[in-house]
Amino acid sequence: MKTLKETQHKLFKKENATLLLKYITGLFLFGLLLIFLLFLSVYFELFGKLPNKENLTSIINEEASLIYSSDDVIIGKIFAENRTNVKLEQIPQHLKDALIATEDKRFYSHNGYDGQSYARVFFRSILMQDASGGGGSTITQQLIKNLYGRQYHGFLSMPINKIKELIIARRMETLYNKDEILLLYLNSVPFGENNFGIESAANRFFNKSVNELNIEESAVLIGILKANTFYNPRLYPENAKKRRNTVLQLMNNEAYLSNKSKDSLQKLPITLSYKNLETNASAGYFAYQVKKKTDEIVKTINETTNSNYNLETDGLKIHTTLNFNIQKIAEKAAKEQLIIKQKQLDKELQSKILKNKWLKGQEFSAEDKQNRTMKLFDWDSTKTITGNKIDSLWHYAKMLNASVLVTNPKNGAIISWVGGNNFTTLPFDMVLSHRQIASAFKPFLYATALENKISPCDYFENEEKTYKEYENWKPENADHTSTPDKKVALWYALIQSMNIPSVNLYFKLEKEWLAESCRNLKFPEITDNTPSVALGTLDVSLYEATRAYGTFANDGEIRDLYMISKITDKEGNIIYESEEPETERVFTKESAQTITTILQKAVEQGTSSKIRNTYKIISPLASKTGTAQNYTNAWFMAYTPNIVLGTWVGNTKNTIHFNSGNGSGSSLALPIIATILKEIEKDPELKKEYLTSFDIPEEISSSINCPPYREKGIKGFFNRLFKKKEKRK
């Protein structure tokens, strides 16, 4: 009986097992049928069009256009996607090895998809829920995902997209060889931080080109691909190091690295040379202006040649006139000076009265007054504070700003352009901002006088006077002195930047003469030609002022400035080449050289003498300071025959400023130019190119050989007569 029951039970279990096996087999076959039907549906494009042979053979990765300095440093990028394509010969072998060992070790043996990987994913990742099972996509399939993305199809999204990638991968493998696929992949893969392609990544994290990468650096970059934020070596250095070591181990597993090499490389720290042109751009202001100008040039090229260049996607190479070495010097000089002077200004602004005066008339909402955490740019660092909108506005209102422009007067090339303190945080360009030019205007007034038969040895009144017809205006010299009993020579009045003689000189000229000079210098139009214009009340940009001072350096001829020397396509074919701007005569050669002679004298014994006495600049130099009323704007302009340097320093609003000589042109602006010149003097090549001597005839340089003062009245007459007799003897 027991045996019968056991037999029946065994038969029952066997029947159930058979039924279960049939059921599982049926499900499996049904599943295969569904997959097959799904495959056919994707293949025949029921879930969207697939790229055909023509599409796949015409793959072109969008490529950023690059902006180069004259010394071949990349100073900017213009892109829809930040990518710079490279050629196969630029890819080091160890980078290929790292990629294959990590992402697709059977890359050279499969046809676009890897059956073993799919099996591994199915059993380990899906059935056994093992997260370390890895992905099943080959490098070819990953490339397809990077190129074409993935579409949403509800709960079927994953299988449909995987099938699409499999089909396209197979097609691609029949059109490209393995190395070509590797190159397409490395030029398209995202590395995070809006960075695409291996060249951009190498430049971002190591400030080098891909062909310069060493093994451990290649391993870091390949490691990023697994999760480009979590393994970002700047944000998470420990994560990046662990991942790099994993990549090195995988290379060792595949015999790309020996045990000894692997062990030594894994012990090394990650050493970055991080360079992000978007957040910390040297020459950011300049690069922005280049982009605007290039937009115009490319538009003209497209219209006139029936081309279709795209600045954001076609990988154009924009070669500029900027000297990166001098640019770094100028940025550093401005930064160091502003750190020192900001502390001095902050001391002067400690009184709450000044802040309350600034706040007066401004309206703030209750939300504006609420405290919150915010990041503010500061020279020492970008600091985080807890405060309200008023605190933020006051921080930037009292912040000193500086702009620097350096040009070559011989051809109009812009050598350096510092538009402000930080392009990312404070993008408004102070090189183009119009501010009161102050005494930096006087050389143009004096040159106009020379053009109209006034001599550098003519003498002018230096006695204070009230002009009732101009609302009782009473100009004073900066040092509040005057010489009622003496007149002052024109040349001496200029080197000492005297206001009273300058006003008297203004009244000697026809108003139209000065207005014409300003038009020829391409200054803004003088709309209110009152005598105060002689003291520099005209609002002029640093760009306009530097271009105008180039007129003196260039013997009286003005030349427009330019910043782009040529543009090439990504293959190196020139599509645009600049021509030197033509010159226009503003002053005679004699007048320009006379002003230069006087401004050279200003360096030796005038308002610019600090550049010699304090900063020990030894090169031939002509220069002029400028200090606006109430120290609202500080200027310093300097030049040689081959270089013009200009700087402006001040606050964004004229309501906040120094109330002492700390805000003068010689104290606030001159040190920036002095520091730049000092560094140029240290560099033999730069010194030879830019700090050349003036070639001024003896008859002009001696034309200012007359006493600075002349006594007035009978006493003065007899003194001059006596000196003439002595001279004859």
ZINOR-V720262 format. One record per residue. SS is DSSP state (h for helix, s for strand, l for the rest). PSI is psi in degrees with one decimal (none if undefined). D_FIRST is the distance of its C-alpha to the first C-alpha in Angstrom with 1 decimal. Layout:
# ZINOR-V720262
<<SS | PSI | D_FIRST> <SS | PSI | D_FIRST>>
This chain:
# ZINOR-V720262
<<l | -47.3 | 0.0> <h | -38.7 | 3.8> <h | -38.1 | 5.3> <h | -44.9 | 5.1> <h | -41.1 | 6.3> <h | -40.0 | 8.6> <h | -44.7 | 9.8> <h | -39.8 | 10.6> <h | -40.2 | 12.3> <h | -41.6 | 14.3> <h | -39.3 | 15.3> <h | -45.1 | 16.5> <h | -38.4 | 18.4> <h | -41.9 | 19.9> <h | -42.1 | 21.0> <h | -41.4 | 22.6> <h | -40.1 | 24.2> <h | -44.5 | 25.6> <h | -42.6 | 26.9> <h | -40.6 | 28.4> <h | -42.0 | 30.0> <h | -39.7 | 31.4> <h | -45.7 | 32.6> <h | -42.5 | 34.3> <h | -41.7 | 35.8> <h | -44.9 | 37.0> <h | -42.8 | 38.6> <h | -46.9 | 40.1> <h | -37.6 | 41.6> <h | -41.0 | 42.8> <h | -42.9 | 44.3> <h | -38.6 | 46.0> <h | -44.3 | 47.2> <h | -43.4 | 48.7> <h | -40.9 | 50.3> <h | -45.2 | 51.6> <h | -39.7 | 53.0> <h | -41.3 | 54.4> <h | -46.8 | 56.0> <h | -39.2 | 57.5> <h | -41.8 | 58.8> <h | -44.2 | 60.5> <h | -41.1 | 61.8> <l | 18.1 | 63.4> <l | 32.3 | 64.9> <l | -20.6 | 63.1> <l | 26.7 | 63.1> <l | 151.9 | 66.7> <l | 141.1 | 69.0> <l | 145.5 | 68.4> <l | 133.5 | 71.4> <l | -173.3 | 72.4> <h | -42.5 | 74.0> <h | -43.5 | 77.5> <h | -43.8 | 76.3> <h | -30.7 | 74.6> <h | -8.9 | 77.6> <l | 27.9 | 80.0> <l | 123.0 | 78.3> <l | 115.7 | 81.1> <l | 132.5 | 80.3> <l | 142.5 | 82.7> <s | 134.0 | 85.0> <l | 143.5 | 87.2> <s | 140.3 | 91.0> <s | 139.3 | 92.5> <s | 123.1 | 95.7> <s | 145.6 | 97.5> <l | 172.7 | 100.5> <l | -21.6 | 103.5> <l | 27.5 | 102.1> <l | 37.7 | 98.7> <l | 134.0 | 96.6> <s | 118.7 | 94.0> <s | -2.9 | 95.3> <s | 159.0 | 93.3> <s | 145.1 | 90.6> <s | 120.1 | 90.5> <l | 156.9 | 87.0> <l | -41.7 | 84.4> <l | 133.0 | 81.9> <s | 93.7 | 83.2> <s | 137.9 | 82.7> <l | 113.0 | 84.8> <l | 147.0 | 83.5> <l | 166.7 | 83.8> <l | 161.9 | 83.8> <h | -39.1 | 81.3> <h | -13.6 | 83.8> <h | -13.3 | 84.1> <l | 117.7 | 80.5> <l | 149.8 | 80.1> <h | -38.9 | 77.3> <h | -26.5 | 75.8> <h | -42.9 | 75.3> <h | -44.2 | 73.4> <h | -43.0 | 71.3> <h | -42.4 | 70.5> <h | -46.9 | 69.5> <h | -44.0 | 67.3> <h | -32.5 | 65.6> <h | -41.8 | 64.9> <h | -24.9 | 64.2> <l | 78.8 | 63.1> <l | -17.1 | 62.8> <l | 23.9 | 61.8> <l | -44.5 | 64.8> <l | -4.8 | 66.4> <l | -16.5 | 63.3> <l | 172.7 | 61.8> <l | 33.9 | 63.2> <l | -24.9 | 63.4> <l | 154.5 | 59.8> <l | 106.1 | 57.4> <h | -38.8 | 53.8> <h | -38.7 | 52.8> <h | -41.5 | 54.3> <h | -42.2 | 52.4> <h | -42.3 | 49.1> <h | -44.4 | 50.1> <h | -41.9 | 51.0> <h | -48.5 | 47.7> <h | -44.0 | 45.4> <h | -48.6 | 47.5> <h | -38.4 | 49.5> <h | -55.2 | 47.2> <h | -45.2 | 43.6> <l | -2.7 | 44.2> <l | 40.2 | 47.2> <l | 109.1 | 49.3> <h | -20.3 | 53.0> <h | 6.7 | 54.3> <h | -19.9 | 52.7> <l | 171.9 | 56.1> <l | 167.5 | 57.2> <l | -2.4 | 56.6> <l | 135.0 | 60.1> <l | 172.5 | 62.3> <h | -38.7 | 66.0> <h | -43.1 | 66.7> <h | -37.9 | 64.4> <h | -38.9 | 66.0> <h | -44.6 | 69.3> <h | -40.6 | 68.3> <h | -41.0 | 67.2> <h | -36.8 | 70.6> <h | -41.3 | 72.5> <h | -7.8 | 70.8> <l | -170.3 | 68.9> <l | 143.9 | 65.7> <l | 159.5 | 65.4> <l | 126.4 | 63.3> <l | 38.4 | 60.6> <h | -141.8 | 58.6> <h | -12.2 | 55.0> <h | 5.4 | 55.4> <h | -49.9 | 58.4> <h | -53.7 | 56.8> <h | -37.9 | 55.0> <h | -45.9 | 58.0> <h | -39.1 | 60.5> <h | -41.2 | 58.5> <h | -41.7 | 58.3> <h | -48.1 | 62.0> <h | -36.8 | 62.8> <h | -46.7 | 60.7> <h | -46.9 | 62.4> <h | -38.2 | 65.9> <h | -43.6 | 65.2> <h | -41.2 | 64.4> <h | -42.4 | 67.6> <h | -38.3 | 69.7> <h | -19.1 | 68.5> <h | -13.0 | 70.0> <h | -26.6 | 73.3> <l | 147.4 | 73.9> <l | 173.9 | 73.5> <h | -41.5 | 71.6> <h | -35.0 | 74.8> <h | -37.4 | 76.0> <h | -42.4 | 72.8> <h | -43.4 | 73.1> <h | -44.7 | 76.6> <h | -41.1 | 75.7> <h | -50.6 | 73.0> <h | -24.4 | 75.3> <h | -10.3 | 78.1> <h | -19.6 | 75.9> <l | 137.9 | 73.4> <s | 137.9 | 74.0> <s | 12.1 | 74.8> <s | 172.3 | 75.2> <l | 35.6 | 78.6> <l | 39.8 | 79.3> <s | 125.4 | 79.5> <s | 136.3 | 78.3> <l | 150.8 | 78.3> <h | -33.8 | 78.6> <h | -44.5 | 82.4> <h | -38.8 | 82.7> <h | -43.3 | 80.1> <h | -40.6 | 82.0> <h | -37.9 | 85.2> <h | -50.2 | 83.7> <h | -25.9 | 82.1> <h | 1.8 | 84.1> <l | 43.8 | 87.4> <l | 167.0 | 87.2> <l | 160.7 | 86.4> <h | -35.6 | 83.0> <h | -8.7 | 84.6> <h | -3.4 | 85.7> <l | 141.7 | 82.3> <l | 179.6 | 81.1> <h | -47.9 | 77.4> <h | -31.4 | 76.6> <h | -39.6 | 78.2> <h | -40.8 | 76.3> <h | -36.7 | 73.1> <h | -47.4 | 74.1> <h | -40.7 | 74.7> <h | -34.3 | 71.4> <h | -32.4 | 69.6> <h | -29.5 | 71.0> <l | -26.5 | 69.2> <l | -38.6 | 65.8> <l | 98.8 | 67.2> <l | -5.4 | 71.0> <l | -49.0 | 71.6> <l | -32.7 | 69.2> <l | 17.5 | 70.5> <l | 119.3 | 74.1> <l | -19.4 | 76.1> <l | -42.7 | 78.8> <l | -42.3 | 76.6> <l | 74.6 | 73.8> <h | -35.8 | 75.1> <h | -43.5 | 72.2> <h | -43.8 | 69.6> <h | -38.2 | 71.7> <h | -42.6 | 72.0> <h | -43.0 | 68.3> <h | -40.7 | 67.7> <h | -44.7 | 70.5> <h | -32.7 | 69.0> <h | -43.3 | 65.6> <h | -43.9 | 67.5> <h | -37.8 | 69.2> <h | -41.7 | 65.9> <h | -36.7 | 64.5> <h | -38.0 | 67.6> <h | -40.6 | 67.0> <h | -34.5 | 63.4> <l | 10.1 | 64.8> <l | 22.6 | 67.5> <l | -21.2 | 70.3> <l | 141.4 | 71.3> <l | 163.0 | 71.4> <h | -41.6 | 69.9> <h | -45.7 | 73.4> <h | -43.3 | 74.6> <h | -47.4 | 71.6> <h | -42.5 | 71.9> <h | -38.7 | 75.6> <h | -34.5 | 75.4> <h | -20.8 | 72.6> <l | -15.3 | 75.0> <l | 144.6 | 77.7> <l | 163.0 | 78.4> <l | 121.4 | 78.6> <l | 108.7 | 82.3> <l | 154.5 | 83.1> <l | 76.7 | 86.3> <l | 133.4 | 85.4> <l | 109.9 | 87.5> <l | 104.0 | 86.9> <l | -16.0 | 89.8> <l | -34.9 | 88.4> <l | -22.6 | 88.6> <l | 65.8 | 91.1> <l | 115.2 | 93.4> <l | 134.0 | 96.5> <l | 28.0 | 99.0> <h | -40.7 | 96.7> <h | -42.6 | 99.7> <h | -46.1 | 101.2> <h | -36.3 | 98.0> <h | -42.7 | 97.7> <h | -36.4 | 101.3> <h | -42.3 | 100.4> <h | -45.5 | 97.5> <h | -44.5 | 99.7> <h | -40.1 | 102.4> <h | -37.6 | 99.9> <h | -45.9 | 98.4> <h | -44.7 | 102.0> <h | -46.8 | 102.5> <h | -38.7 | 99.2> <h | -43.4 | 99.9> <h | -43.1 | 103.3> <h | -46.2 | 101.9> <h | -38.5 | 99.3> <h | -36.7 | 102.0> <h | -21.1 | 104.6> <h | 6.8 | 102.4> <l | 37.4 | 99.7> <l | 177.7 | 97.1> <l | 47.8 | 94.0> <l | 138.1 | 93.7> <l | 118.3 | 91.4> <l | -29.1 | 92.4> <l | -16.5 | 88.9> <l | -9.1 | 86.8> <s | 5.5 | 89.0> <l | 39.4 | 89.5> <l | 153.9 | 93.3> <s | 116.4 | 95.2> <s | 111.3 | 98.0> <s | 125.6 | 100.6> <s | 176.0 | 102.9> <l | -6.7 | 106.1> <l | 132.2 | 104.6> <l | 111.9 | 105.0> <h | -33.4 | 101.9> <h | -49.2 | 103.6> <h | -33.5 | 106.3> <h | -46.0 | 103.8> <h | -39.9 | 101.9> <h | -45.2 | 105.2> <h | -43.4 | 106.3> <h | -42.8 | 103.0> <h | -41.8 | 103.1> <h | -43.9 | 106.8> <h | -44.6 | 106.2> <h | -48.6 | 103.3> <h | -40.0 | 105.1> <h | -41.9 | 108.1> <h | -32.6 | 106.3> <h | -43.1 | 104.3> <h | -49.0 | 107.6> <h | -27.2 | 109.4> <h | -39.3 | 106.5> <h | -38.3 | 106.8> <h | -41.9 | 110.5> <h | -41.2 | 110.0> <h | -37.2 | 107.3> <h | -41.4 | 109.8> <h | -24.5 | 112.4> <l | 12.4 | 109.8> <l | -29.1 | 108.7> <l | 131.3 | 110.7> <h | -18.9 | 108.6> <h | -41.7 | 111.7> <h | -41.2 | 111.1> <h | -41.3 | 107.5> <h | -36.2 | 108.4> <h | -38.9 | 111.2> <h | -37.6 | 108.7> <h | -24.5 | 106.3> <l | 130.7 | 109.2> <l | -10.6 | 108.8> <l | 141.5 | 105.1> <l | 134.2 | 102.5> <l | 140.3 | 99.0> <l | 170.4 | 96.1> <l | -34.8 | 94.0> <l | -37.8 | 91.2> <l | -28.5 | 93.7> <l | -3.6 | 94.4> <l | 137.4 | 90.8> <l | 145.0 | 89.7> <s | 166.1 | 87.1> <s | 132.2 | 86.2> <s | 153.3 | 88.0> <s | 131.4 | 88.9> <s | 139.7 | 92.6> <s | 134.2 | 94.3> <l | 157.7 | 96.5> <l | -36.4 | 98.4> <l | -36.1 | 96.5> <l | 169.7 | 93.1> <s | 109.5 | 91.2> <s | 150.8 | 90.8> <s | 127.8 | 88.5> <s | 162.5 | 90.2> <s | 116.2 | 89.4> <s | -172.9 | 92.0> <l | -177.5 | 92.9> <h | -34.5 | 94.4> <h | -41.9 | 97.9> <h | -41.4 | 97.2> <h | -45.2 | 96.0> <h | -40.7 | 99.1> <h | -38.4 | 101.4> <h | -46.5 | 99.8> <h | -28.2 | 100.5> <h | -37.3 | 103.8> <l | -0.6 | 105.3> <l | 129.1 | 103.8> <l | 141.2 | 106.4> <s | 150.9 | 105.7> <s | 144.2 | 107.2> <s | 147.2 | 107.6> <s | 136.4 | 109.0> <s | 129.8 | 110.1> <s | 129.7 | 111.5> <s | 164.6 | 113.0> <s | 109.8 | 115.0> <l | -19.5 | 118.3> <l | -31.4 | 119.1> <l | -4.7 | 116.2> <l | 5.6 | 114.7> <s | 136.2 | 111.3> <s | 122.5 | 109.3> <s | -35.7 | 108.5> <s | 144.0 | 106.7> <s | 107.6 | 105.5> <s | 106.4 | 104.3> <l | -7.6 | 103.8> <l | -163.9 | 102.8> <l | -37.7 | 100.7> <l | 115.0 | 97.2> <l | -37.3 | 96.3> <l | -44.6 | 92.7> <l | -38.5 | 93.8> <l | 76.3 | 97.4> <l | -11.2 | 97.6> <l | 128.0 | 101.0> <l | 111.2 | 103.4> <l | -15.1 | 106.5> <l | -31.1 | 108.2> <l | -3.8 | 108.6> <l | 136.0 | 109.3> <s | 119.6 | 112.9> <s | 158.7 | 114.6> <s | 122.3 | 118.2> <l | -18.1 | 119.6> <h | -146.2 | 122.2> <h | -10.7 | 124.8> <h | -10.7 | 122.8> <h | -25.0 | 124.6> <h | -39.2 | 128.1> <h | -29.7 | 128.3> <h | -35.3 | 128.0> <h | -46.5 | 130.8> <h | -36.1 | 133.0> <h | -38.4 | 132.3> <h | -38.5 | 133.4> <h | -43.8 | 136.6> <h | -36.6 | 137.2> <h | -22.2 | 136.7> <l | 40.9 | 139.6> <l | 19.9 | 142.2> <l | 136.3 | 141.5> <l | 151.8 | 141.8> <l | -16.3 | 139.6> <l | 15.2 | 142.8> <l | 149.3 | 143.7> <s | 145.9 | 143.8> <s | 152.4 | 142.3> <s | 141.9 | 142.7> <l | 41.1 | 140.4> <l | 134.0 | 141.6> <l | 144.0 | 139.3> <l | 143.7 | 140.1> <l | 129.4 | 138.8> <s | 98.0 | 138.3> <h | -34.5 | 139.1> <h | -11.1 | 138.3> <h | 51.4 | 134.7> <l | 43.6 | 133.9> <l | 36.4 | 135.8> <s | 133.6 | 133.6> <l | 93.6 | 134.6> <l | 147.8 | 133.0> <l | 155.5 | 132.9> <l | 155.4 | 132.2> <l | -32.9 | 128.9> <l | 8.0 | 130.7> <l | 23.5 | 132.9> <l | 160.1 | 136.1> <l | 167.4 | 138.9> <l | 83.1 | 142.3> <l | -28.1 | 144.9> <l | 2.7 | 147.7> <s | 147.6 | 145.9> <s | 159.7 | 144.4> <s | 140.4 | 141.4> <s | 147.2 | 141.0> <h | -46.6 | 138.3> <h | -39.1 | 136.5> <h | -36.1 | 136.4> <h | -35.3 | 135.3> <h | -42.8 | 132.3> <h | -25.6 | 131.2> <l | 1.1 | 131.4> <l | 48.7 | 129.8> <l | 135.6 | 132.6> <h | -43.4 | 132.1> <h | -50.7 | 135.7> <h | -32.2 | 137.2> <h | -38.8 | 134.3> <h | -42.5 | 135.1> <h | -35.1 | 138.8> <h | -42.0 | 137.8> <h | -42.4 | 135.7> <h | -14.3 | 138.9> <h | -15.8 | 140.8> <l | 151.5 | 138.4> <l | 139.0 | 138.0> <h | -36.0 | 134.7> <h | -29.0 | 133.8> <h | -47.3 | 134.2> <h | -39.0 | 131.3> <h | -38.5 | 129.3> <h | -41.0 | 129.7> <h | -43.4 | 128.7> <h | -37.6 | 125.5> <h | -44.3 | 124.7> <h | -29.2 | 125.3> <l | -3.1 | 123.0> <l | 33.4 | 120.3> <l | 161.5 | 120.3> <l | 151.9 | 119.4> <l | 138.3 | 122.4> <l | 108.3 | 124.9> <l | -22.9 | 124.9> <l | 85.5 | 127.1> <l | 67.7 | 129.8> <l | 164.7 | 131.1> <h | -20.5 | 132.5> <h | -19.2 | 129.3> <h | -26.2 | 127.8> <h | -24.3 | 129.9> <h | 5.4 | 127.8> <l | 37.1 | 124.5> <l | -7.1 | 123.3> <l | 135.3 | 121.8> <s | 119.4 | 118.0> <s | 146.3 | 116.9> <s | 159.4 | 113.6> <h | -35.0 | 113.2> <h | -48.8 | 112.5> <h | -39.7 | 115.8> <h | -43.1 | 117.7> <h | -42.0 | 116.4> <h | -41.1 | 117.2> <h | -40.3 | 120.7> <h | -25.3 | 121.3> <h | -23.2 | 120.5> <h | -42.3 | 123.7> <h | -42.1 | 125.8> <h | -27.7 | 123.8> <l | 30.0 | 124.3> <l | 39.2 | 128.1> <l | -0.9 | 128.1> <s | 131.3 | 125.5> <s | 145.8 | 122.3> <s | 132.2 | 119.1> <l | 153.5 | 115.9> <l | 151.8 | 112.8> <s | 158.2 | 109.7> <l | -14.4 | 106.3> <s | 122.8 | 104.6> <s | -41.0 | 105.9> <s | 161.7 | 103.5> <s | 132.9 | 100.1> <s | 159.3 | 98.0> <l | -179.1 | 94.8> <l | -15.5 | 91.7> <l | -4.8 | 92.9> <l | 3.7 | 96.2> <l | 130.4 | 98.4> <s | 124.0 | 101.2> <s | -12.6 | 101.1> <s | 137.0 | 103.7> <s | 128.6 | 106.5> <l | 155.9 | 108.8> <l | 146.9 | 112.6> <l | 130.9 | 114.8> <l | 141.9 | 116.1> <l | 154.7 | 119.7> <s | 153.7 | 122.3> <s | 134.3 | 124.7> <s | 130.6 | 127.9> <l | -48.8 | 128.2> <l | 157.7 | 130.9> <l | 158.3 | 133.5> <h | -40.1 | 132.7> <h | -44.1 | 135.5> <h | -44.7 | 134.2> <h | -42.9 | 130.7> <h | -31.1 | 131.9> <h | -43.8 | 134.2> <h | -41.8 | 131.3> <h | -42.0 | 129.3> <h | -43.6 | 132.2> <h | -43.6 | 132.4> <h | -24.7 | 128.6> <h | -38.3 | 128.8> <h | -33.5 | 131.4> <h | -30.7 | 129.1> <h | -33.5 | 126.7> <h | -38.7 | 129.4> <h | 13.2 | 131.2> <l | -150.8 | 129.7> <l | -14.4 | 126.7> <l | 6.5 | 124.4> <l | -19.3 | 125.8> <h | -29.2 | 122.8> <h | -27.6 | 121.0> <h | -52.5 | 123.5> <h | -40.6 | 124.2> <l | -44.2 | 120.7> <l | -5.7 | 118.4> <l | 35.1 | 120.7> <l | 127.4 | 120.1> <l | -12.2 | 122.6> <l | 153.4 | 122.2> <l | 136.2 | 124.7> <l | 141.1 | 123.7> <s | 139.1 | 125.0> <s | 165.5 | 123.4> <s | 135.9 | 123.7> <s | 166.3 | 122.1> <s | 128.0 | 121.4> <s | 114.3 | 120.9> <l | 163.6 | 120.6> <h | 137.1 | 122.0> <h | 19.8 | 120.2> <h | 33.8 | 118.2> <l | -27.1 | 115.8> <s | 133.4 | 115.6> <s | 132.1 | 116.3> <s | 152.9 | 117.0> <s | 127.3 | 117.9> <s | 136.3 | 118.9> <s | 153.0 | 119.8> <s | 157.6 | 120.5> <s | -178.6 | 121.8> <l | -22.3 | 122.6> <l | 1.7 | 119.0> <s | 141.7 | 116.9> <s | 130.2 | 117.0> <s | 127.9 | 115.0> <s | 145.5 | 114.6> <s | 146.1 | 112.8> <s | 140.4 | 112.5> <s | 137.7 | 111.1> <s | -176.3 | 110.8> <l | 165.0 | 108.5> <l | -31.8 | 107.0> <l | 144.3 | 109.3> <l | -7.5 | 113.0> <l | -17.6 | 112.6> <l | 126.5 | 111.0> <l | 171.3 | 113.0> <l | 153.8 | 114.8> <l | 25.6 | 117.9> <l | 177.7 | 119.5> <h | -11.2 | 120.5> <h | -20.0 | 116.9> <h | 10.1 | 116.4> <l | 162.7 | 119.3> <h | -38.2 | 118.8> <h | -25.4 | 120.0> <h | -36.7 | 117.6> <h | -40.8 | 114.5> <h | -42.4 | 114.5> <h | -43.1 | 116.7> <h | -28.7 | 114.4> <h | -48.9 | 111.6> <h | -37.5 | 113.9> <h | -42.3 | 115.3> <h | -40.9 | 111.9> <h | -47.0 | 111.1> <h | -38.3 | 114.4> <h | -41.9 | 114.0> <h | -36.3 | 110.7> <h | -38.7 | 112.2> <h | -28.8 | 115.1> <h | -21.5 | 112.6> <l | 109.5 | 111.2> <h | -40.3 | 113.8> <h | -45.5 | 112.4> <h | -40.3 | 112.3> <h | -44.6 | 115.6> <h | -37.1 | 117.3> <h | -39.2 | 115.8> <h | -33.1 | 116.5> <l | 63.9 | 119.1> <l | 160.2 | 122.1> <l | 153.8 | 125.7> <l | 144.8 | 127.8> <l | 85.2 | 130.5> <l | 127.9 | 133.2> <l | 151.7 | 136.9> <h | -39.0 | 139.4> <h | -26.1 | 141.4> <h | -45.2 | 138.4> <h | -27.2 | 137.1> <h | -2.8 | 140.7> <h | -10.5 | 141.1> <h | 13.4 | 139.8> <l | 70.3 | 142.2> <l | 157.0 | 144.0> <l | 145.7 | 144.1> <l | -31.9 | 141.2> <s | 155.4 | 143.7> <s | 127.8 | 147.2> <s | 147.0 | 149.4> <l | 162.5 | 150.8> <h | -165.6 | 154.4> <h | -42.7 | 157.7> <h | -44.4 | 156.4> <h | -39.3 | 153.6> <h | -48.6 | 156.1> <h | -35.1 | 158.5> <h | -42.7 | 155.6> <h | -38.7 | 154.4> <h | -41.7 | 158.0> <h | -41.4 | 158.5> <h | -35.5 | 155.3> <h | -41.4 | 156.4> <h | -41.8 | 159.8> <h | -37.4 | 158.1> <h | -36.8 | 155.8> <h | -37.5 | 158.8> <l | none | 160.4>>
